[in-house]
Amino acid sequence: MTKAQRYRELLNSGEFIVSPGVYDGYSARLVAAAGFRTAATSGAAIANALLGLEDIGVMGLSENVTHCRNLARSVDIPLTCDADTGYGNPVNVFHTVRQFEEAGVAGVNIEDQVSPKRCGHMPGKEVVPLAEMAKKIEAACLARRDDAFVIVARTDALATEGLEAALARVRAYAAAGADMIFPDAVRTEDDIARIVDAAGVPVSINMGFGIRERPTTPLIPLPRLRALGVRRISLPRMLPAAAIKGMSQALSVMQEVVASGETVNRTDLLVGIEDIWELMGLQEARALERRLLTTDSYDAKYGAPAASA
């Protein structure tokens, strides 16, 4: 069973899906190791991490697909990916979806912002006409070779056109074939309830940092979201925010060490090298080497085993 088929099975099961946002090999493997059944790339976090720039539409298709291919390869759980606006018109969207599906991911988000887009929680967003986005969704569905591959239609219209216009888009995108609707920057529980009622297909809500408030969508308890009919939440900013916090703290301590000249051993701030090796699968790599290298080559790398007494 492919990862897309596993994701589709999970979606069809009615289970409430929690997808932490990932952006590199560490975050992807940590999500899988923590027991989450799916993950979702954060386009903003990938742009931040790869380019050192804010999410303002600078990252291109090839950069995104290549990075997502590596992430999908690194874990066994299904990964859905942020394909931004689809990188052009409906014809471009067709080829964008083909590339992401070939990369081994389980599905993609396509959003209705104009290009260059920006993070959905920034001011200054604009959206394309409803009919144009509906054609993009149609193109995305046409492009996939496996019907299990999930097409997620994201709308940013709440911030630019208001709820009624956003509801019209939700209905149109579902009618065009979207498997899931993703309204971004949702403001209230009532908005969520009305979107779920209008969609007729699963709805995904962006809970951002997950365990910290932000100025846009409020933190809503997971049981309440489930009761509202939400089928998936994504947490795109949680892991990058946690990483930034942890790295900042470690760097601050290191600056103190530079100034004082003292040696410190902060196991509360840093994992050990053994933890990194375990997370990245060193034992599996060693086992593969042991199986495929000649005995002499393996012993040259790691030393011959001690002779039995």
C-alpha positions as CSV (number, residue, x, y, z in Angstrom):
1,M,0.0,0.0,0.0
2,T,1.4,3.4,-1.0
3,K,1.6,6.3,1.5
4,A,-1.1,8.1,-0.4
5,Q,-3.4,5.0,0.0
6,R,-2.6,4.8,3.7
7,Y,-3.4,8.5,4.1
8,R,-6.7,8.1,2.2
9,E,-7.6,5.1,4.3
10,L,-7.0,7.1,7.4
11,L,-9.0,10.0,6.0
12,N,-11.9,7.7,5.1
13,S,-11.8,6.1,8.6
14,G,-13.2,9.2,10.2
15,E,-10.3,9.4,12.6
16,F,-9.3,12.9,13.9
17,I,-5.9,13.5,12.3
18,V,-3.2,15.6,13.9
19,S,-0.4,16.5,11.5
20,P,2.6,18.4,12.9
21,G,4.4,20.6,10.5
22,V,7.9,19.4,9.4
23,Y,10.6,21.2,7.5
24,D,13.8,19.1,7.8
25,G,15.0,15.6,8.4
26,Y,15.2,16.1,12.2
27,S,11.6,17.3,12.5
28,A,10.2,14.7,10.2
29,R,11.9,11.8,12.0
30,L,10.9,13.3,15.4
31,V,7.3,13.4,14.4
32,A,7.4,9.8,13.3
33,A,9.3,8.7,16.5
34,A,6.7,10.5,18.6
35,G,4.0,8.3,17.2
36,F,2.1,10.7,15.0
37,R,0.5,8.9,12.1
38,T,1.0,11.7,9.6
39,A,3.0,14.9,9.1
40,A,2.6,17.9,6.8
41,T,5.3,20.1,5.4
42,S,5.2,23.8,6.3
43,G,6.0,25.8,3.2
44,A,6.8,28.8,5.4
45,A,9.2,26.8,7.5
46,I,10.9,25.3,4.5
47,A,11.3,28.7,2.9
48,N,12.6,30.1,6.2
49,A,15.0,27.2,6.7
50,L,16.3,26.8,3.2
51,L,16.5,30.4,2.1
52,G,16.7,32.4,5.3
53,L,13.7,34.5,4.1
54,E,10.1,35.0,5.2
55,D,7.4,33.2,3.3
56,I,6.7,35.7,0.6
57,G,6.7,33.6,-2.5
58,V,10.4,33.4,-3.2
59,M,10.8,29.6,-3.0
60,G,10.3,27.9,-6.3
61,L,8.8,24.6,-7.3
62,S,12.0,22.7,-7.8
63,E,13.4,23.7,-4.4
64,N,10.1,22.7,-2.7
65,V,9.7,19.4,-4.5
66,T,13.3,18.3,-4.0
67,H,13.1,19.0,-0.3
68,C,9.8,17.3,0.1
69,R,11.1,14.2,-1.7
70,N,13.9,13.9,0.8
71,L,11.5,14.3,3.7
72,A,9.0,11.8,2.4
73,R,11.9,9.3,1.8
74,S,13.1,9.8,5.4
75,V,10.0,8.5,7.2
76,D,7.4,5.7,6.8
77,I,4.4,7.8,7.8
78,P,2.4,9.6,5.0
79,L,3.5,13.2,4.4
80,T,1.3,15.9,2.8
81,C,3.0,18.9,1.3
82,D,2.4,22.6,0.8
83,A,2.5,23.3,-2.9
84,D,1.7,27.0,-2.4
85,T,-0.3,28.4,-5.3
86,G,0.6,25.5,-7.6
87,Y,3.3,27.7,-9.3
88,G,1.2,29.3,-12.0
89,N,-2.1,28.7,-13.9
90,P,-4.1,25.5,-14.0
91,V,-1.7,24.0,-16.6
92,N,1.2,24.7,-14.2
93,V,-0.8,23.1,-11.4
94,F,-1.2,20.0,-13.4
95,H,2.6,19.6,-13.7
96,T,3.1,20.6,-10.1
97,V,0.9,17.9,-8.8
98,R,2.6,15.3,-11.1
99,Q,6.0,16.3,-9.6
100,F,4.8,16.1,-6.0
101,E,3.1,12.7,-6.6
102,E,6.3,11.4,-8.1
103,A,8.2,12.6,-5.1
104,G,6.3,10.0,-2.9
105,V,4.1,12.3,-0.9
106,A,0.5,11.5,0.0
107,G,-1.1,14.8,-1.1
108,V,-0.7,18.5,-1.6
109,N,-2.3,21.8,-0.5
110,I,-3.1,24.3,-3.4
111,E,-4.1,27.8,-2.2
112,D,-6.1,30.5,-3.9
113,Q,-3.7,33.4,-3.3
114,V,-2.2,35.4,-6.1
115,S,1.4,34.9,-6.9
116,P,3.7,35.8,-5.3
117,K,1.9,34.5,-2.2
118,R,2.6,35.1,1.4
119,C,2.1,33.3,4.7
120,G,-1.6,33.0,5.4
121,H,-1.3,34.8,8.7
122,M,0.4,37.9,7.3
123,P,-1.4,41.1,6.2
124,G,-1.5,42.0,2.5
125,K,-2.9,38.8,1.0
126,E,-4.8,38.7,-2.2
127,V,-6.8,35.9,-3.8
128,V,-7.4,34.9,-7.4
129,P,-10.9,34.8,-8.9
130,L,-13.0,31.8,-7.7
131,A,-13.4,30.4,-11.2
132,E,-9.6,30.4,-11.7
133,M,-9.0,28.5,-8.5
134,A,-11.8,26.0,-9.2
135,K,-9.9,25.2,-12.5
136,K,-6.7,24.7,-10.5
137,I,-8.4,22.2,-8.3
138,E,-9.8,20.5,-11.4
139,A,-6.3,20.4,-12.9
140,A,-4.8,19.0,-9.7
141,C,-7.4,16.1,-9.6
142,L,-6.8,15.4,-13.3
143,A,-3.0,15.3,-12.9
144,R,-2.9,12.6,-10.2
145,R,-2.2,9.1,-11.4
146,D,-3.4,7.5,-8.1
147,D,-6.9,8.6,-7.0
148,A,-5.8,8.1,-3.4
149,F,-3.5,11.1,-3.7
150,V,-5.2,13.8,-1.7
151,I,-5.9,17.3,-3.1
152,V,-6.4,19.9,-0.4
153,A,-7.9,23.2,-1.5
154,R,-6.8,26.0,0.8
155,T,-8.6,29.3,0.8
156,D,-7.3,32.6,2.2
157,A,-10.6,34.4,1.3
158,L,-11.7,34.9,4.9
159,A,-9.2,37.7,5.4
160,T,-9.8,39.3,2.0
161,E,-13.5,38.8,1.1
162,G,-15.2,37.8,4.3
163,L,-17.1,34.7,5.4
164,E,-19.9,34.5,2.9
165,A,-17.5,34.8,-0.1
166,A,-15.2,32.2,1.6
167,L,-18.2,29.8,1.9
168,A,-18.9,30.2,-1.8
169,R,-15.3,29.3,-2.5
170,V,-15.5,26.3,-0.2
171,R,-18.5,24.9,-2.0
172,A,-17.0,25.6,-5.5
173,Y,-13.7,23.9,-4.6
174,A,-15.4,20.8,-3.2
175,A,-17.5,20.7,-6.4
176,A,-14.3,20.9,-8.4
177,G,-13.0,17.7,-6.8
178,A,-11.1,18.8,-3.7
179,D,-10.7,16.0,-1.2
180,M,-10.2,18.3,1.8
181,I,-10.9,22.0,2.4
182,F,-8.3,24.1,4.3
183,P,-9.6,27.6,5.3
184,D,-6.6,29.5,6.6
185,A,-6.6,32.2,9.3
186,V,-10.0,31.2,10.6
187,R,-11.2,33.6,13.3
188,T,-14.0,31.9,15.3
189,E,-15.6,28.6,16.1
190,D,-18.7,29.8,14.3
191,D,-16.7,30.3,11.1
192,I,-15.4,26.8,11.4
193,A,-18.8,25.3,12.0
194,R,-20.2,27.1,8.9
195,I,-17.3,26.0,6.8
196,V,-17.6,22.4,7.8
197,D,-21.4,22.6,7.0
198,A,-20.7,24.1,3.6
199,A,-17.8,21.9,2.5
200,G,-19.4,18.4,2.4
201,V,-15.8,17.0,2.4
202,P,-13.3,16.8,5.3
203,V,-12.0,20.1,6.7
204,S,-8.5,20.9,8.0
205,I,-7.8,23.7,10.4
206,N,-4.4,25.3,10.9
207,M,-3.7,25.4,14.7
208,G,-0.3,27.1,14.0
209,F,1.9,26.7,17.1
210,G,-0.5,24.2,18.7
211,I,0.6,24.9,22.3
212,R,1.0,28.7,22.1
213,E,-1.4,31.4,21.2
214,R,-1.0,33.6,18.2
215,P,-2.8,36.8,17.0
216,T,-5.0,35.1,14.3
217,T,-6.7,31.8,14.7
218,P,-7.3,31.2,18.4
219,L,-6.2,28.0,20.3
220,I,-9.3,25.7,20.3
221,P,-9.3,22.5,22.4
222,L,-9.0,19.4,20.2
223,P,-12.2,17.8,21.5
224,R,-14.1,21.0,20.5
225,L,-12.6,21.0,17.0
226,R,-13.6,17.4,16.6
227,A,-17.2,18.2,17.8
228,L,-17.3,21.0,15.2
229,G,-16.7,18.4,12.5
230,V,-13.1,19.2,11.8
231,R,-11.2,16.1,10.4
232,R,-7.6,17.3,10.6
233,I,-5.5,19.9,12.2
234,S,-2.1,21.0,11.1
235,L,0.6,22.5,13.3
236,P,2.9,24.2,10.8
237,R,4.8,26.5,13.2
238,M,5.1,24.4,16.3
239,L,8.4,22.6,15.6
240,P,10.3,25.5,13.9
241,A,9.3,27.7,16.9
242,A,10.5,25.1,19.3
243,A,13.7,24.7,17.4
244,I,14.3,28.4,17.4
245,K,13.7,28.6,21.1
246,G,16.0,25.7,21.9
247,M,18.8,26.9,19.6
248,S,18.6,30.5,21.0
249,Q,18.9,29.2,24.5
250,A,21.9,27.0,23.7
251,L,23.6,29.9,21.9
252,S,23.0,32.2,24.8
253,V,24.7,29.7,27.2
254,M,27.6,29.3,24.7
255,Q,28.1,33.0,24.8
256,E,28.3,32.9,28.6
257,V,30.9,30.1,28.2
258,V,32.9,32.2,25.8
259,A,32.9,35.1,28.2
260,S,33.7,33.1,31.4
261,G,36.0,30.5,30.0
262,E,34.4,27.9,32.2
263,T,33.3,24.4,31.0
264,V,29.6,23.5,31.4
265,N,27.7,20.3,30.7
266,R,24.1,21.3,29.9
267,T,22.3,18.0,29.3
268,D,19.0,19.9,29.9
269,L,19.6,21.9,26.7
270,L,21.2,19.3,24.3
271,V,20.7,15.7,23.4
272,G,23.7,13.5,23.2
273,I,25.4,12.3,20.0
274,E,23.9,8.8,20.6
275,D,20.4,10.3,20.5
276,I,21.2,11.9,17.1
277,W,22.6,8.6,15.8
278,E,19.5,6.8,17.0
279,L,17.1,9.3,15.5
280,M,18.8,9.3,12.1
281,G,19.0,5.5,11.9
282,L,22.7,4.8,12.4
283,Q,22.2,1.2,13.5
284,E,20.2,0.5,10.4
285,A,23.0,1.9,8.3
286,R,25.5,-0.2,10.1
287,A,23.4,-3.3,9.6
288,L,23.2,-2.6,5.9
289,E,26.9,-2.1,5.7
290,R,27.5,-5.4,7.6
291,R,25.2,-7.2,5.1
292,L,26.6,-5.7,1.8
293,L,30.3,-5.0,2.4
294,T,32.9,-7.7,2.3
295,T,34.1,-8.8,5.7
296,D,37.5,-7.1,5.1
297,S,35.9,-3.8,4.1
298,Y,33.6,-3.8,7.1
299,D,36.4,-4.8,9.5
300,A,38.6,-2.0,8.0
301,K,35.9,0.5,8.9
302,Y,34.9,-0.7,12.3
303,G,37.6,-3.1,13.4
304,A,37.5,-6.9,13.5
305,P,35.4,-8.5,16.2
306,A,37.4,-9.7,19.2
307,A,38.4,-13.3,19.1
308,S,36.4,-15.6,21.5
309,A,38.3,-16.7,24.6
